[in-house]
Amino acid sequence: MIKTIIGKPDFVESLRGRKATFMLALSNTGTANIEGITQAGIPGMIHLTPTLDSEFVCTGEVRSLDNIAETPKGVPTPALITRGVHLLSPYYAIELLDLGLEVVPKVSYFKQHTFNITPSSSIDKGAGIDAEALFQKGVTFGQSYECHSDYVILGESVPSGTTTATATALALGYDAKELFSSSFKNVPHSIREKTIESALENISDKNDLFDVLGSVSDNMLIFNAGFILGLNNRLKVVLAGGTQMACVLLIINRIAEYMGGNIETSNLALCTTKWVAQDEYSDIKALLEMLSFPIHTYYVDFDFSLSRHPALKLYDEGEAKEGVGAGGALMYGVLNGLSKEEITRQVEYFLQS
């Protein structure tokens, strides 16, 4: 069920039967407040999406609102997939990275890493991030992080993250305008393009790499680029996500060029969902082929074809594609013996209870 996009299956096969720490990077960007730009959550309360996602993954409950985050069309968060896998084949641990949240998750007994980071502003007016300081926080965390499991699965929950990722890639000089995915089936191009154009206009006089990132990016992208570089390939990491995680790698690529260093990636991989890998409106493979270093890349051949639930059928119709580490969670489930039917039934159970 795990298919190779780039590279060979050896890396992912080396994880079969192993235990992973599931790490979820959470942040808010003011970009998500632009009307109509995202459907990753409840209208008017999009800022709560990462908080609710993390609460549900950890506890099976949402505590900062009455209902779990879903799109206006009724598509439930991918957190259901991530939580479902955990119940069937538990992760070694779940850890949260607070990279600038408006509302802190209400969970106990789960490690929440905090870094005194504030939510970033909307990129059309300038994100207002001290990117060099944020990047260094990521590097320091990577250098000091102790992993007690076999590997780390790193997911994210950042509403409007594909918009900030697109702006970031373009600002860094990548020809990637049509390559990023969206939470929408039909991407709101006019809103998204206007936002990105405004963001790029704001950096027309900026030459420094970190000044550019600080204006057009988001906290998750910059911090995780630092985190991966800080780890320095000393433990196995699976980036669990789609084009946003690809953008983390694009940032790493530019920083390596900027600093004149080489990147060792033998312990690094990216795993996404079938919905991203086969998305006709984006191209994650093309994004990753822009890197100057190799990256193991996979997707899990999972869909909701075994389900009759109308909300889950919307995934197969393209209304949701990735998020909350769903691709990496599915990979973990498959590597630990879970079937498509078992995962499907568990996710359905959440919607019935």
Sequence and secondary structure as in RCSB ss.txt:
>XXXX:A:sequence
MIKTIIGKPDFVESLRGRKATFMLALSNTGTANIEGITQAGIPGMIHLTPTLDSEFVCTGEVRSLDNIAETPKGV
PTPALITRGVHLLSPYYAIELLDLGLEVVPKVSYFKQHTFNITPSSSIDKGAGIDAEALFQKGVTFGQSYECHSD
YVILGESVPSGTTTATATALALGYDAKELFSSSFKNVPHSIREKTIESALENISDKNDLFDVLGSVSDNMLIFNA
GFILGLNNRLKVVLAGGTQMACVLLIINRIAEYMGGNIETSNLALCTTKWVAQDEYSDIKALLEMLSFPIHTYYV
DFDFSLSRHPALKLYDEGEAKEGVGAGGALMYGVLNGLSKEEITRQVEYFLQS
>XXXX:A:secstr
 EEEEES THHHHTTTT  EEEEEEE  BGGGGSTTS  SS TT GGGHHHHHHHHHHHSS  SSSS  B TT  
B THHHHHHHHHHS  SEEEEEESS SS    SSSEEEE     B  TTS     HHHHHHHHHHHHHH    SS
EEEEEEE TTHHHHHHHHHHHTT   TT    SSSS  HHHHHHHHHHHHHTTTT  SHHHHHHHH  HHHHHHH
HHHHHHTTSS EEEE SHHHHHHHHHHHHHHHHHT     TTEEEEEEHHHHT TT  HHHHHTT SS  EEEEE
   STT   HHHHHHHTTS    TTHHHHHHHHHHTT  HHHHHHHHHHHHH 
